[in-house]
Amino acid sequence: MQITEPARRIDVIHETDVVVIGSGPGGLAAAIGAARAGVSVALVERFGCFGGNITAVGVEGFAWYRHEKTVDTEGVGREFEVRALADGATTPEPQSDSNALDAERFKLVADKMVLEAGITPMLHRAFAAPIVEDGAVRVIITESKAGREAILAKRVIDATGDADVAYRAGALTCKTPVEEMQAASVMFSMTGVDPRAFSKAVQEDPQTYKDWESGEWTVETTGKEDAMFSPFLRKPFKQAVEAGLIPAHLSTISGTWGAIYDSGDLTYLNLVHLPECDGTDPDSMTQNEIEGRKQAMLAVEALKRFQPGCESAKLRNFGMTIGIRDTRKIQAVYDMTGQDVREQGRFEDSIGIFPEFIDGYGILILPTTGRYFQVPYRTLLPKGIQNLLVAGRATGGDPVSHAATRNMMCCTVTGQGAGVAAALSVKHSCDLDRLDMALLQGELKRQGVRLH
Ligand SMILES: Cc1cc2nc3c(=O)[nH]c(=O)nc-3n(C[C@H](O)[C@H](O)[C@H](O)COP(=O)(O)OP(=O)(O)OC[C@H]3O[C@@H](n4cnc5c(N)ncnc54)[C@H](O)[C@@H]3O)c2cc1C
C-alpha cells in the first residue's frame, strides 16, 4: 500500500557555499578542506557527535596498517591522529607504528577542529531529501526534532557512507548484493580487565594474520603478512563453543581487539560478524542490532571464562550504532579497480595517495614495502548529477578497490579532495566536472597533501 505525502512549505534555516552531509573521516576531512580553502561550510550530522564510525561505532584502528617502510597519506587525516595524540585521545596501537584513537575523546578533537576551521556545526539533523533542478542539487532538506528544514548550498558533498544524497538525487549508484556484502559488526568495549595478565597471555601465545583463516574465512595475502603479529582472538570462543557456552552455529565469533589501557579498558572489540545485513534497510539493521548485541554478550562471557586477564571484566559499552561496511557506491566518472590498488595506480588528477593496504572481501595486504597508489579526483564525481561530490566509502570503484579506499585514512583523502574541489568550484564559478586540476592540486599541496 502507498499514500501520498502532502506538499508543504518549510523554513530555509541556512545558506552556505558548501554543505557536507555526514561527518565520518570523509565528511570531517571534506568540511575542513573546504573551510581552509576559504568558503563558508556547514557540516550536517544525524547523530550528536562528529566522527562517523570512529565515534559512533567505536572504530579506533585509524592506521593499524602502518609499518616502518609504509609510505603514508599526508594531509588532514594525519592531522586527526597528531591532534588526537596531543589531546590525550590515543593509545599505542598493538600491531603497527600508529596510535589507536580513543573513540570517546575523539569526539572532543573533532569538535575543536570543526570550530577552529570556522565550520557551521549542525548536529542532530538527518539528511532527508534533495531538491534537484536542471540536473543539479540545489537544496538539502533535513529532518530533526524541529521537523523538516531546508539548507541552500552552492555545492553539496555526500559523505553519508551510503551515498544517500547521490541516490536520492537520481545519480547512478550500485549496491553490493546483500549476500555478498561485507559483514556488519556490533562493536563493543570492556572494562575491568587486568592489563598485565591480558598482555602476558597475548605475548605467550601470539596470534598472526594467518590465524584469521578458519572453516568460515579464507584470507588472501601476499605471504609476507602471514607470520606477522595480529591482535586476534579465536581460541577463547572455540573453547566456549566446546563448553556449550556459545552455540556451535556461532563459530564466527572471533576477531580483533584494538587497545588495552592501564585503566583496565579493552576497546574496539571487533568480534561479531553479521552477514547479509543491509545498511540501507532499517528492518535488516534492527534485526542485526539485536542479534549483534546478543552475540557480543556471549563473547563477553567467553572472554571472562577463557581469556586470562578478563575474569573480572564486564561490558563497558556498545557502539552507538551497528557498524556497516558495505552498501551503495556511486557510478563515478572513473570507477577505481582492483588493479589500481594492487598495482600502484597513477593518475593525472591525483588528489592524494594511500598505501597499498587492502582489507576486505577475503584479502589482506599490508603496506610493509613502501608501495602506494594515487586516488583520482574523478572517483568522487557522480555520473548524471551536478553540484555534487561524494567522499568516503561510497566513491566509485569495484569491490577490491573498495577494500582499500573504504579505510578511514583513505576516506580522509577523498574527503579533503572533495572539500577543496567544492570550495574552488564556488570561488571560480565553474562546474565540478570542469575544475582545473592544476588549481585543485595546488590548493591541496598548500594544505599539506602529498599528491604523488
Ligand atoms: C566494524 C567496523 C570495523 C572497521 N575497522 C576499520 C579499521 O580498523 N580501520 C579502518 O581504516 N577502517 C575500518 N572500517 C571501515 C571504516 O570505518 C569506514 O569505511 C569509514 O569510517 C567510512 O568513512 P565515511 O566517512 O565514508 O563514513 P562513516 O564513517 O560511516 O560516516 C558517515 C557519517 O554520516 C552520517 N550520516 C549517514 N547518513 C546520514 C544522513 N542521512 N544524514 C546525516 N548524517 C548521516 C553518519 O551518522 C556518520 O557520522 C571498519 C568499519 C566497520 C563497520
PDBQT file of the ligand as one rigid body, heavy atoms in Angstrom, charges set to zero:
ROOT
HETATM    1  C1  LIG A 501      33.078  -2.711  12.432  1.00  0.00    +0.000 C 
HETATM    2  C2  LIG A 501      33.968  -1.961  11.506  1.00  0.00    +0.000 A 
HETATM    3  C3  LIG A 501      35.333  -2.020  11.673  1.00  0.00    +0.000 A 
HETATM    4  C4  LIG A 501      36.163  -1.297  10.833  1.00  0.00    +0.000 A 
HETATM    5  N1  LIG A 501      37.507  -1.314  11.056  1.00  0.00    +0.000 NA
HETATM    6  C5  LIG A 501      38.299  -0.426  10.383  1.00  0.00    +0.000 A 
HETATM    7  C6  LIG A 501      39.657  -0.232  10.762  1.00  0.00    +0.000 A 
HETATM    8  O1  LIG A 501      40.159  -0.875  11.684  1.00  0.00    +0.000 OA
HETATM    9  N2  LIG A 501      40.384   0.678  10.065  1.00  0.00    +0.000 N 
HETATM   10  C7  LIG A 501      39.849   1.412   9.046  1.00  0.00    +0.000 A 
HETATM   11  O2  LIG A 501      40.543   2.256   8.475  1.00  0.00    +0.000 OA
HETATM   12  N3  LIG A 501      38.563   1.250   8.671  1.00  0.00    +0.000 NA
HETATM   13  C8  LIG A 501      37.782   0.366   9.333  1.00  0.00    +0.000 A 
HETATM   14  N4  LIG A 501      36.457   0.232   8.988  1.00  0.00    +0.000 N 
HETATM   15  C9  LIG A 501      35.934   0.974   7.813  1.00  0.00    +0.000 C 
HETATM   16  C10 LIG A 501      35.708   2.448   8.119  1.00  0.00    +0.000 C 
HETATM   17  O3  LIG A 501      35.295   2.648   9.460  1.00  0.00    +0.000 OA
HETATM   18  C11 LIG A 501      34.681   3.076   7.171  1.00  0.00    +0.000 C 
HETATM   19  O4  LIG A 501      34.832   2.600   5.865  1.00  0.00    +0.000 OA
HETATM   20  C12 LIG A 501      34.834   4.586   7.213  1.00  0.00    +0.000 C 
HETATM   21  O5  LIG A 501      34.556   5.073   8.516  1.00  0.00    +0.000 OA
HETATM   22  C13 LIG A 501      33.939   5.259   6.198  1.00  0.00    +0.000 C 
HETATM   23  O6  LIG A 501      34.059   6.650   6.381  1.00  0.00    +0.000 OA
HETATM   24  P1  LIG A 501      32.934   7.612   5.834  1.00  0.00    +0.000 P 
HETATM   25  O7  LIG A 501      33.329   8.991   6.247  1.00  0.00    +0.000 OA
HETATM   26  O8  LIG A 501      32.689   7.317   4.415  1.00  0.00    +0.000 OA
HETATM   27  O9  LIG A 501      31.594   7.158   6.584  1.00  0.00    +0.000 OA
HETATM   28  P2  LIG A 501      31.228   6.934   8.092  1.00  0.00    +0.000 P 
HETATM   29  O10 LIG A 501      32.406   6.805   8.978  1.00  0.00    +0.000 OA
HETATM   30  O11 LIG A 501      30.235   5.821   8.082  1.00  0.00    +0.000 OA
HETATM   31  O12 LIG A 501      30.484   8.287   8.455  1.00  0.00    +0.000 OA
HETATM   32  C14 LIG A 501      29.260   8.637   7.854  1.00  0.00    +0.000 C 
HETATM   33  C15 LIG A 501      28.611   9.702   8.716  1.00  0.00    +0.000 C 
HETATM   34  O13 LIG A 501      27.454  10.182   8.057  1.00  0.00    +0.000 OA
HETATM   35  C16 LIG A 501      26.377  10.232   8.954  1.00  0.00    +0.000 C 
HETATM   36  N5  LIG A 501      25.158  10.049   8.173  1.00  0.00    +0.000 N 
HETATM   37  C17 LIG A 501      24.796   8.969   7.467  1.00  0.00    +0.000 A 
HETATM   38  N6  LIG A 501      23.620   9.170   6.868  1.00  0.00    +0.000 NA
HETATM   39  C18 LIG A 501      23.233  10.426   7.201  1.00  0.00    +0.000 A 
HETATM   40  C19 LIG A 501      22.111  11.202   6.893  1.00  0.00    +0.000 A 
HETATM   41  N7  LIG A 501      21.128  10.730   6.092  1.00  0.00    +0.000 N 
HETATM   42  N8  LIG A 501      22.030  12.446   7.411  1.00  0.00    +0.000 NA
HETATM   43  C20 LIG A 501      23.009  12.935   8.214  1.00  0.00    +0.000 A 
HETATM   44  N9  LIG A 501      24.103  12.228   8.542  1.00  0.00    +0.000 NA
HETATM   45  C21 LIG A 501      24.215  10.982   8.034  1.00  0.00    +0.000 A 
HETATM   46  C22 LIG A 501      26.632   9.101   9.915  1.00  0.00    +0.000 C 
HETATM   47  O14 LIG A 501      25.944   9.298  11.134  1.00  0.00    +0.000 OA
HETATM   48  C23 LIG A 501      28.150   9.181  10.075  1.00  0.00    +0.000 C 
HETATM   49  O15 LIG A 501      28.540  10.073  11.076  1.00  0.00    +0.000 OA
HETATM   50  C24 LIG A 501      35.604  -0.523   9.793  1.00  0.00    +0.000 A 
HETATM   51  C25 LIG A 501      34.236  -0.476   9.610  1.00  0.00    +0.000 A 
HETATM   52  C26 LIG A 501      33.404  -1.185  10.462  1.00  0.00    +0.000 A 
HETATM   53  C27 LIG A 501      31.930  -1.080  10.283  1.00  0.00    +0.000 C 
ENDROOT
TORSDOF 0
